[in-house]
């Protein structure tokens, strides 16, 4: 999907911006009740207390599924084209909590990121520089990608 996204970026001469959803899994509620034994180091009044977990915590088996359900409900589950009333558009790619947004209009991106920030707590990371371990350089109508960490191993 990333390659297709990059191809569209080049063909339409867009700029790619990146964002990160803070503690993404915690934005999703658990559908099934889950309980944890008393946490080590957490002061409890009784010896045998359990904790009911309301939100999807990192490390729980269902957390990924619950976050995916939240994303599907918000219709952020695939590469989507969003149209503004002025005909401006942005193409958005979401991978777990990492968001890429390709557009010509930075104000449109700002509004979209602002809306996502209000809903989920999004950190705007500016123009795309790295994505899933791939370093990226944008230069107008071209892009250079590299993986120096991988190359350095060999």
C-alpha positions as CSV (number, residue, x, y, z in Angstrom):
1,X,0.0,0.0,0.0
2,X,2.9,2.3,0.8
3,X,4.3,2.0,-2.8
4,X,0.9,2.8,-4.3
5,X,0.6,5.8,-2.0
6,X,4.1,7.0,-3.1
7,X,3.1,6.5,-6.8
8,X,0.0,8.7,-6.4
9,X,2.1,11.3,-4.5
10,X,4.5,11.5,-7.5
11,X,1.9,11.5,-10.2
12,X,-0.2,14.3,-8.5
13,X,2.9,16.2,-7.2
14,X,1.6,16.3,-3.7
15,X,3.4,16.9,-0.4
16,X,3.3,14.1,2.3
17,X,2.9,14.9,5.9
18,X,3.0,12.5,8.8
19,X,1.3,12.2,12.1
20,X,1.2,9.9,15.1
21,X,-1.8,9.0,17.2
22,X,-0.8,9.2,20.9
23,X,-1.4,5.9,22.8
24,X,-3.7,4.7,19.9
25,X,-5.0,1.6,21.6
26,X,-6.2,3.5,24.7
27,X,-8.7,5.3,22.4
28,X,-10.6,2.0,22.0
29,X,-13.0,0.6,24.6
30,X,-12.9,-3.2,25.3
31,X,-16.1,-5.0,24.1
32,X,-15.4,-8.0,26.4
33,X,-14.8,-7.5,30.1
34,X,-11.2,-8.3,31.1
35,X,-9.7,-8.4,34.6
36,X,-6.1,-8.1,35.9
37,X,-4.8,-9.4,39.1
38,X,-3.4,-6.9,41.6
39,X,-0.6,-5.0,39.9
40,X,2.8,-5.2,41.5
41,X,3.8,-1.9,43.2
42,X,0.2,-0.5,43.1
43,X,-1.1,0.1,46.6
44,X,-4.3,-1.8,47.3
45,X,-6.3,-1.8,50.5
46,X,-7.1,-5.5,50.3
47,X,-4.7,-8.4,49.6
48,X,-6.7,-10.0,46.7
49,X,-8.0,-7.2,44.6
50,X,-8.5,-7.4,40.8
51,X,-8.8,-4.6,38.3
52,X,-11.4,-4.3,35.6
53,X,-9.9,-3.0,32.4
54,X,-12.1,-0.6,30.4
55,X,-9.7,0.4,27.6
56,X,-7.5,-1.5,25.2
57,X,-4.1,-1.7,26.8
58,X,-0.9,-2.5,24.9
59,X,-0.1,-6.1,25.5
60,X,-3.7,-7.4,25.8
61,X,-4.6,-10.0,23.1
62,X,-7.7,-8.0,22.0
63,X,-6.2,-4.5,22.0
64,X,-5.2,-4.6,18.3
65,X,-8.7,-5.8,17.3
66,X,-10.4,-3.2,19.4
67,X,-8.3,-0.4,17.9
68,X,-9.1,-1.7,14.4
69,X,-12.8,-1.7,15.3
70,X,-12.5,1.9,16.4
71,X,-10.7,2.8,13.2
72,X,-13.3,1.1,11.1
73,X,-16.1,2.9,12.9
74,X,-14.4,6.2,12.1
75,X,-13.9,5.1,8.5
76,X,-10.1,5.5,8.7
77,X,-9.4,1.9,7.8
78,X,-7.9,2.2,4.3
79,X,-6.4,4.7,1.9
80,X,-9.2,7.2,1.5
81,X,-9.7,10.4,-0.5
82,X,-11.2,13.2,1.5
83,X,-12.8,16.1,-0.5
84,X,-13.2,19.6,0.9
85,X,-16.0,21.9,-0.3
86,X,-13.5,23.9,-2.4
87,X,-12.4,20.8,-4.3
88,X,-9.2,20.3,-2.3
89,X,-8.3,16.7,-1.4
90,X,-6.0,14.7,0.7
91,X,-5.1,11.0,0.4
92,X,-4.6,9.4,3.8
93,X,-2.7,6.2,4.7
94,X,-3.1,4.7,8.2
95,X,-0.9,2.0,9.6
96,X,-1.9,1.2,13.2
97,X,-1.2,4.7,14.7
98,X,1.0,6.2,12.0
99,X,-0.8,8.5,9.6
100,X,0.4,9.8,6.2
101,X,-1.4,12.6,4.5
102,X,-0.6,13.6,0.9
103,X,-2.1,16.9,-0.3
104,X,-1.2,20.1,-2.1
105,X,-3.0,22.3,0.5
106,X,-1.3,22.5,3.9
107,X,-4.3,24.3,5.4
108,X,-6.5,21.3,4.5
109,X,-4.0,19.0,6.2
110,X,-4.0,21.2,9.2
111,X,-7.8,21.1,9.6
112,X,-7.8,17.3,9.1
113,X,-5.0,16.8,11.6
114,X,-6.7,19.2,14.0
115,X,-10.0,17.2,13.8
116,X,-8.1,13.9,14.4
117,X,-6.2,15.5,17.3
118,X,-9.5,16.5,19.0
119,X,-10.8,12.9,18.5
120,X,-7.7,10.8,19.2
121,X,-4.8,13.0,20.3
122,X,-2.7,13.3,17.1
123,X,0.9,14.6,17.0
124,X,1.7,16.4,13.8
125,X,5.2,15.4,12.8
126,X,5.5,17.7,9.8
127,X,6.7,16.6,6.3
128,X,7.4,12.9,5.9
129,X,11.0,12.0,6.9
130,X,10.8,8.3,8.1
131,X,8.1,5.7,7.9
132,X,8.3,2.2,9.3
133,X,12.1,2.3,9.3
134,X,12.4,3.8,5.8
135,X,14.1,7.2,5.5
136,X,12.3,9.4,2.9
137,X,13.5,12.6,1.1
138,X,10.8,14.6,-0.8
139,X,11.9,16.8,-3.6
140,X,9.1,18.3,-5.6
141,X,8.1,15.7,-8.1
142,X,10.4,12.9,-6.8
143,X,11.1,11.0,-3.7
144,X,14.2,9.1,-2.5
145,X,13.8,6.2,0.0
146,X,16.6,4.4,1.9
147,X,17.1,2.0,4.7
148,X,20.6,2.8,6.1
149,X,20.1,0.6,9.2
150,X,19.5,-2.4,7.0
151,X,22.3,-1.7,4.6
152,X,24.7,-1.1,7.6
153,X,24.1,-4.7,8.8
154,X,25.5,-6.3,5.7
